[in-house]
Amino acid sequence: MTNMPAPPAAPQSAHRFPCDQCGADYRFAPDASELVCDHCGHHAPMEGMGPWAGSINELDFKSAINNLLPAQEIEEIRVSVCPNCAAQVEFDEVNHAQDCPFCATPVVADTGKHRHIKPKGVLPFALDERAANKAMSQWLGKLWFAPNGLQEYARKGRKMDGIYVPYWTFDAQTESAYRGERGTEYHETRTVNRDGKQVQERVTKVRWRNVSGRVARFFDDVLVLASKSLPKRFTQALEPWDLSALEPYRPEFLAGFRAEGYAVELEEGFVEARQHMDRVILRDVKFDIGGDRQRVHDINTLVSDVTFKHILLPVWMAAYKYRGKTYRFVVNGRTGRVQGERPWSAWKITFAVIIGAIVAAAVGYIIAQNQ
């Protein structure tokens, strides 16, 4: 009887689920929405999936900032802060060192645990690594001025890391009282002197009158990135996220993936959410003032019934090193949208400049000959 070989080393994930058949670790398979053992091929269906399978409850904001959340909403996790990019790298009980998935810097686990608010929802990966790599390769293939080594990197299908990136969402009821002015445009004709000639011109003027009023808006799921390891221009380029497809959090979704702990604290996140709310309220006020132009002098907003939740969104990541610098690429784990940094090939740029100069000289020569 042939013995089955020993299971491979477990992936560097803080969420492990042993296979029922061989004891190796399951991973969540996005293409099948089930747990799969890469060692023996056993599949374990995940029952009760779908947002309808369970509610995702909001948490009270005031209770959280006053440390009054129920104990079941808090968890202790082992994380270390990456010394290079400040990512909150999560560790399991076995691993004590690993590369940071955001910048490939070696990170060693600290000896303590951190109390974090538990995730309430997760948007599971819908693209597997192969699909994410294809999306990244197509995006990189369009970067003509990138070094050839980068194109080769894409063609070789280098490994990508699946990361669940932390976000906050905030709900709030707002009522705003405002003061301002409503401008109505009208036109006058006047005579002006131009080059010694008297001509008439039409001038637009504005008649202003004072106004005041109230607007109200309920904000639902204002999304705030809770990571400091990724530039916001990256994460914003991956939007939109279909938050209606959020699943109630289950650690099985994280099997075989990594999860970053949040680095933006709850109160800091709400400050950013309020900035978004204020921009929307200003737009509402201008619409309410009406007219042709608006001046807003004062807005006094009362915010109530603030709730929040901690959620995890799926991102595939790759880090490419070129001349001592790390360049990162991110792929939306649901839609395949890609964003990232890119190095520039000096010789390609020089070649393009030379070709451009030759073409310009040739065109100039032809024009000169035809005159």
C-alpha distance (Angstrom), angle and dihedral (degrees) to the residues before:
residue distance angle dihedral
M1 . . .
T2 3.79 . .
N3 3.77 115.1 .
M4 3.78 117.5 -131.4
P5 3.81 110.2 -114.7
A6 3.77 118.0 -107.5
P7 3.79 116.1 -84.6
P8 3.78 114.5 -95.6
A9 3.77 121.9 -105.5
A10 3.78 111.7 -72.5
P11 3.79 117.5 -103.0
Q12 3.77 117.1 -103.5
S13 3.76 94.9 -98.5
A14 3.78 128.2 129.4
H15 3.82 90.5 -141.9
R16 3.79 114.9 68.3
F17 3.78 130.1 173.7
P18 3.85 117.4 -175.6
C19 3.79 117.1 -131.8
D20 3.81 113.1 -108.3
Q21 3.82 90.3 -134.8
C22 3.81 108.2 40.5
G23 3.81 107.5 6.9
A24 3.81 95.8 -118.1
D25 3.78 117.6 128.8
Y26 3.77 122.4 -81.9
R27 3.79 120.0 -136.4
F28 3.78 127.7 -155.8
A29 3.82 108.7 -108.1
P30 3.82 109.8 -148.3
D31 3.80 94.2 -163.0
A32 3.80 92.5 55.4
S33 3.84 101.3 26.7
E34 3.77 90.6 -133.1
L35 3.80 141.1 96.8
V36 3.80 115.1 -89.1
C37 3.79 130.8 -171.7
D38 3.79 109.9 -142.1
H39 3.81 90.4 -164.2
C40 3.80 101.6 58.4
G41 3.80 101.6 7.0
H42 3.79 95.9 -118.9
H43 3.81 115.8 156.6
A44 3.79 124.9 -149.5
P45 3.82 113.9 -167.9
M46 3.79 117.5 -139.4
E47 3.77 108.5 -132.2
G48 3.75 125.6 -151.6
M49 3.78 98.2 27.3
G50 3.78 123.0 160.2
P51 3.81 131.8 74.5
W52 3.82 88.1 -92.5
A53 3.80 90.1 61.1
G54 3.80 92.8 77.4
S55 3.76 140.6 -6.3
I56 3.80 124.1 -102.1
N57 3.77 104.3 -139.9
E58 3.77 122.7 -149.7
L59 3.82 118.6 -131.9
D60 3.79 126.5 -134.6
F61 3.81 111.3 -102.7
K62 3.82 96.9 -150.9
S63 3.79 92.1 50.8
A64 3.79 90.6 51.8
I65 3.81 97.3 50.7
N66 3.82 89.3 46.5
N67 3.83 90.6 51.7
L68 3.79 91.3 -116.2
L69 3.79 99.6 125.2
P70 3.82 115.4 128.1
A71 3.80 114.0 -94.8
Q72 3.81 91.7 -114.6
E73 3.81 89.4 65.4
I74 3.82 92.5 60.1
E75 3.81 127.9 74.9
E76 3.79 135.6 -178.1
I77 3.79 116.9 -131.1
R78 3.80 135.1 174.0
V79 3.78 111.1 -119.9
S80 3.77 137.6 157.8
V81 3.76 127.8 -160.3
C82 3.80 113.4 -119.4
P83 3.83 107.5 -120.4
N84 3.81 90.9 -142.4
C85 3.81 108.1 43.1
A86 3.85 102.3 10.5
A87 3.81 93.8 -121.0
Q88 3.80 115.3 161.6
V89 3.82 97.6 -124.9
E90 3.79 112.7 -160.3
F91 3.83 120.6 -142.0
D92 3.77 133.6 -166.5
E93 3.80 125.4 -137.1
V94 3.83 93.4 -90.8
N95 3.80 105.3 44.3
H96 3.79 118.4 72.8
A97 3.79 99.3 170.6
Q98 3.78 136.3 28.5
D99 3.78 141.1 146.2
C100 3.77 117.4 -84.8
P101 3.83 105.6 -107.0
F102 3.80 90.5 -144.7
C103 3.80 100.5 55.3
A104 3.85 107.3 0.7
T105 3.83 93.1 -114.5
P106 3.85 114.2 148.1
V107 3.80 109.9 -107.8
V108 3.82 127.3 -167.4
A109 3.80 120.9 -154.6
D110 3.77 117.2 -114.9
T111 3.79 121.0 -130.7
G112 3.79 98.7 -113.8
K113 3.77 137.0 74.0
H114 3.76 127.9 -125.1
R115 3.80 126.3 -139.8
H116 3.77 110.6 -131.0
I117 3.77 135.9 172.3
K118 3.78 107.1 -104.5
P119 3.79 120.6 -113.7
K120 3.79 112.8 -102.4
G121 3.79 98.1 -168.1
V122 3.77 140.2 22.0
L123 3.79 132.2 -164.5
P124 3.82 101.9 -146.0
F125 3.79 122.2 -137.7
A126 3.80 112.0 -92.9
L127 3.84 95.7 -179.6
D128 3.77 121.9 63.4
E129 3.80 122.3 -143.0
R130 3.80 93.9 -91.9
A131 3.81 92.8 54.9
A132 3.81 91.3 45.8
N133 3.80 91.2 49.7
K134 3.80 90.5 50.7
A135 3.82 91.0 51.6
M136 3.80 90.9 49.1
S137 3.81 92.5 46.9
Q138 3.80 91.8 52.1
W139 3.79 90.4 49.8
L140 3.81 93.1 47.6
G141 3.79 90.5 47.1
K142 3.80 89.2 65.2
L143 3.82 92.8 57.3
W144 3.80 98.5 92.9
F145 3.81 94.8 175.2
A146 3.82 93.6 52.2
P147 3.83 117.9 109.0
N148 3.79 116.5 -91.8
G149 3.78 88.6 -119.1
L150 3.78 88.9 65.5
Q151 3.79 91.6 54.2
E152 3.81 88.9 48.6
Y153 3.80 89.0 49.9
A154 3.79 89.4 56.7
R155 3.81 95.0 46.0
K156 3.80 93.0 52.5
G157 3.78 90.8 59.4
R158 3.78 95.6 -128.7
K159 3.78 116.2 -159.5
M160 3.78 118.7 -81.9
D161 3.80 126.2 -157.8
G162 3.77 121.0 -128.2
I163 3.80 108.0 -140.8
Y164 3.76 131.0 -177.5
V165 3.80 104.1 -144.0
P166 3.83 118.4 -153.6
Y167 3.80 122.9 -119.6
W168 3.78 137.1 170.8
T169 3.77 123.1 -139.1
F170 3.80 122.1 -161.3
D171 3.78 132.8 -161.4
A172 3.81 121.7 -166.2
Q173 3.78 142.7 161.9
T174 3.81 113.4 -132.9
E175 3.80 133.5 -169.9
S176 3.79 117.8 -175.3
A177 3.80 131.3 -168.5
Y178 3.79 115.3 -160.6
R179 3.80 143.4 -174.8
G180 3.77 123.9 -159.0
E181 3.77 147.2 117.7
R182 3.76 133.4 -84.9
G183 3.79 116.7 -143.6
T184 3.78 124.0 -152.4
E185 3.78 116.9 -167.4
Y186 3.78 122.9 -136.4
H187 3.80 133.0 169.5
E188 3.78 134.5 -125.6
T189 3.76 130.6 -173.3
R190 3.79 118.3 -136.6
T191 3.81 136.1 175.7
V192 3.80 118.2 -119.6
N193 3.81 134.7 177.0
R194 3.78 115.3 -115.6
D195 3.80 120.5 174.7
G196 3.81 90.6 -21.4
K197 3.80 93.3 -50.4
Q198 3.78 128.1 110.7
V199 3.79 109.5 -128.4
Q200 3.76 133.9 169.9
E201 3.79 123.3 -126.2
R202 3.78 134.0 -174.8
V203 3.80 114.6 -121.7
T204 3.79 126.0 -163.8
K205 3.79 115.8 -139.0
V206 3.81 132.3 178.2
R207 3.78 128.6 -134.2
W208 3.82 110.7 -154.2
R209 3.79 129.7 -158.4
N210 3.79 131.0 178.7
V211 3.79 118.0 -105.3
S212 3.80 137.4 175.9
G213 3.77 134.7 -177.6
R214 3.77 148.9 134.9
V215 3.79 134.3 -97.6
A216 3.79 130.2 -173.1
R217 3.79 132.1 -163.0
F218 3.79 136.7 171.9
F219 3.79 112.7 -141.6
D220 3.79 116.6 -149.7
D221 3.81 123.8 -166.3
V222 3.79 100.6 -14.0
L223 3.81 98.8 -169.3
V224 3.82 120.6 -136.2
L225 3.80 124.8 178.9
A226 3.82 109.4 -123.2
S227 3.82 95.0 -167.2
K228 3.79 127.4 89.9
S229 3.80 95.6 -171.1
L230 3.81 97.4 78.9
P231 3.81 125.1 58.1
K232 3.79 110.6 -114.4
R233 3.79 90.4 -127.0
F234 3.82 85.9 66.1
T235 3.78 97.5 49.0
Q236 3.81 94.1 40.5
A237 3.81 88.9 53.6
L238 3.82 89.0 57.2
E239 3.80 92.3 58.9
P240 2.95 145.2 141.8
W241 3.79 102.9 68.7
D242 3.78 118.7 -168.3
L243 3.80 97.6 -128.9
S244 3.80 90.4 174.3
A245 3.82 85.9 74.1
L246 3.82 93.7 58.3
E247 3.77 114.0 134.2
P248 3.80 123.2 -146.7
Y249 3.79 104.3 -97.2
R250 3.79 115.5 -87.6
P251 3.81 121.1 167.3
E252 3.81 89.8 -137.1
F253 3.80 88.8 75.9
L254 3.81 88.0 63.2
A255 3.82 95.5 52.3
G256 3.80 107.9 128.0
F257 3.80 92.9 7.0
R258 3.78 134.2 90.4
A259 3.77 126.8 -120.1
E260 3.78 126.4 -153.8
G261 3.78 118.5 -140.8
Y262 3.78 115.0 -127.6
A263 3.81 115.9 -95.1
V264 3.80 96.7 -178.7
E265 3.79 106.8 78.4
L266 3.78 121.0 -134.7
E267 3.82 97.4 -104.1
E268 3.81 91.5 47.0
G269 3.77 89.3 50.5
F270 3.80 91.8 51.7
V271 3.81 90.5 53.3
E272 3.81 88.3 59.5
A273 3.81 91.1 44.5
R274 3.82 89.7 53.5
Q275 3.80 90.2 52.8
H276 3.80 88.7 56.1
M277 3.82 91.1 46.3
D278 3.81 91.7 49.8
R279 3.80 91.6 53.4
V280 3.79 90.9 51.9
I281 3.82 92.1 45.4
L282 3.83 90.2 51.6
R283 3.80 88.8 53.4
D284 3.82 89.7 49.3
V285 3.80 91.3 49.9
K286 3.80 92.9 51.3
F287 3.79 90.0 49.4
D288 3.81 90.1 49.4
I289 3.83 92.0 49.8
G290 3.78 89.6 52.5
G291 3.79 122.6 175.6
D292 3.77 125.0 107.5
R293 3.79 96.1 -64.3
Q294 3.77 136.0 15.0
R295 3.77 137.2 -151.6
V296 3.80 117.6 -167.2
H297 3.80 114.5 -159.6
D298 3.79 102.1 170.8
I299 3.81 140.2 3.8
N300 3.80 121.5 -172.1
T301 3.80 111.0 -169.2
L302 3.79 126.5 -167.3
V303 3.82 111.6 -158.0
S304 3.80 119.1 -162.3
D305 3.80 142.5 163.7
V306 3.79 93.3 31.4
T307 3.79 113.9 -176.2
F308 3.77 132.5 167.9
K309 3.77 145.6 -177.7
H310 3.80 136.2 -157.3
I311 3.81 111.3 -128.0
L312 3.81 137.1 177.0
L313 3.80 123.5 -135.4
P314 3.84 124.7 -164.7
V315 3.81 121.7 -112.6
W316 3.80 129.7 169.5
M317 3.81 111.8 -147.9
A318 3.78 137.7 -168.2
A319 3.79 129.5 -178.2
Y320 3.82 121.3 -152.9
K321 3.79 121.9 -167.6
Y322 3.79 118.0 -149.0
R323 3.81 123.1 172.6
G324 3.78 92.9 -18.8
K325 3.80 96.6 -48.0
T326 3.78 127.7 105.4
Y327 3.80 119.2 -131.8
R328 3.80 118.7 -166.1
F329 3.78 131.7 -151.0
V330 3.79 125.2 -168.0
V331 3.80 130.4 -165.5
N332 3.79 126.1 -164.8
G333 3.80 103.0 -115.7
R334 3.80 91.1 -143.7
T335 3.80 107.0 38.7
G336 3.81 105.0 20.6
R337 3.82 94.6 -122.5
V338 3.82 109.2 158.1
Q339 3.78 133.8 -152.1
G340 3.77 134.0 162.1
E341 3.76 152.2 127.5
R342 3.76 121.3 -73.3
P343 3.79 134.6 -158.3
W344 3.81 118.8 -136.7
S345 3.79 124.2 -128.7
A346 3.81 108.3 -131.2
W347 3.81 94.0 -158.9
K348 3.81 92.8 50.6
I349 3.79 90.9 51.3
T350 3.81 91.0 46.8
F351 3.80 90.5 48.1
A352 3.82 91.1 50.4
V353 3.81 91.4 49.5
I354 3.82 91.1 50.7
I355 3.81 92.3 47.8
G356 3.80 89.8 47.4
A357 3.81 91.0 51.2
I358 3.82 91.5 48.7
V359 3.81 91.8 49.4
A360 3.82 91.6 47.4
A361 3.82 90.9 49.5
A362 3.80 91.5 48.4
V363 3.79 92.1 50.1
G364 3.81 90.5 47.9
Y365 3.79 91.0 50.1
I366 3.81 92.7 50.5
I367 3.80 91.9 49.1
A368 3.81 91.1 48.5
Q369 3.82 91.5 51.1
N370 3.77 92.7 51.3
Q371 3.80 95.0 52.1
